[in-house]
Amino acid sequence: MICLILIFVSFVGAFRNYSGPQLAFSNVTRQRIPSVVTYFEQMKEGNQLLGDSFKSLMTALDGRSEAADLRAATDSIEKGINTVNSVPRTDPEADRYRARLLDLLTQQKNILTEFEQSTSANRRARLTEAERKLLENHRLFLSDYSKWLPGFMNKHGY
């Protein structure tokens, strides 16, 4: 009997001092995905879409046609920008990496737009040089990000 009284007193104390989210049945039944996991998955997807754009562009240029069809590359970039724009804000350092990836995606979009609108005879050479620089910036981003990410995930319990 004393044990039941102690349990009851403990529950009352916990209830009175509870400062978490409002108690509701929906809090127990819905599965919540932590924003850190969402951050990781969306950053991974945004990076993959940037890579897909690089591949689509190279495939289009290998066709040797001046009227290269860049729709696949452009579609990948648009999806990537939308994905990275929806990455949740978790902390300032994570947001800096999100901004860097978004900048790379935006640069790729600008390169594609300039190529499509250009009538210059050397537009293919300019595109190749711009892509080379962007690929180098992407490589640096991946190097920095892959060094930072394990500590970030560990810090948040993953």
N, C-alpha and C positions, 0 to 999 in steps of 0.2 A: 504494500500500500504506500509506503514511504517513497518507493521508487517511482510510482505513478505520479505522486505529488511533485517530486523533483523534475520529472519529465515535463509535466504541465507547466511548472514555474519557468523552466528553460524555454519552452515554446512561447510563453507570454513575454519573457524578456527579449527573445529574438524578434518577436513581432513588433514590440514597442520601439526597438532600436534599429529596425530595418530601414535602410536608406537607398535601396536599389530601385530598379524600375517598378512601376506600379504593378501590384499583384493582379494577375489576370490569367485565365486559363489559356489564352492564346500565347502567352509567353512560354508556356510549358510545351504546347503542341507544335508550334512552328519551329522549323529548323533554321537557325540563323547561321549565315556564313560570315565569319569574321572579315572585316575590311582588309586585313593583311593578306588573306588568301585571295580575295577579289583583286587587290592591287597586283599581286604576283601573276595571277592568271591573265588579267587584262594587259599588263605590260608584256607578258610573253606573247600574247596574241598580236599586240601592236607591232612588236619586233618581227614576228613571223610574217605579218602582212607587208612590212617594209622589205623583208627579204624576198617575198613573192613578187613585189613590184620590180626589184632589181632583176630577178630572173625573167619576168615577163618582158621587160625592156630589152634585155640581151637577146631573147628569143626573137623579138620583133626586129631588132637591128640586124640580126644574123640573116634575115630575109633579104638583105641588101637593097630593099626598096626604099626610095626616098619618102614614100608615103606610108611609112611604117604604121601599123595599127597599134596604138598604145592604150587601147581601151582597158585591157586586162591590167596593165601596170597602173593606170589611173584609178580603176575600180579598187584595186588593193590599197592604194594610198588613201582614198576616201574612207574606206572601211577602217584602216589603221588610225587615221586622224579621229574618227568618231569613237573608236575603241579607247584610245589613249585619253581623249577628252573626258571620258566617263570613268576614268580611274579614280577610285576614292582617295581623298586626302588622308594620309595617315600620320605623317610627320614632315618637317621641313626638308630633310635630306631626301626622303622618298619623293617629295614633290619636285626637287631639283632634277632627279633622274627622269621623272615623268616629263618635265619641261624639255629636257635634252632630247628624249625620244620624239616628242611632239615636234621639236625644231627640225630633227632629221627628216621626219615625215613631210613637214611643210617644205623643206628644201627640195625634196624629191618631187613634190607636187609642182613647185615652181619651175624646176628643170624640165619636167614633162610639158608643162604649159608653154614655156618658152620655145621648146622644140617644135611643138605642134603649130605655134603661131609664126615661127621664123620661116623666112623665104631665102635666107642667106645660103650661099653655095657651100659654106663650110660649117653648116649647122650640125652635121653629124660629128665632125671633129670637136666642136665646142661641147656637144652633148657628152661625148666620150670623156673629155677632160673634166667636165663638171661631175660626171658620175664617178670618175676615179677619185676625185677629192672627197665626194660624199661617202664613198665606200671606205676611205681611210678614216673619216670622222666617225663612221658607224663602227669600224673596228675598235677605235679608241673608246667609244661609248661602251661597247660590249666588254672590253677589258676592265674598265672602271666599274661597271655595273656588276660584273661577275665577281669582283673582289669585294664589293660592298654588300651584295645581297645576302650571303650566308650570315653575316653579323646582324643584319636587319631582321632576318627571319628568326634567328636565335633570340634576339632581344625581345621578340614578340611571342616566344614560346613555340616556335616551329622548327 
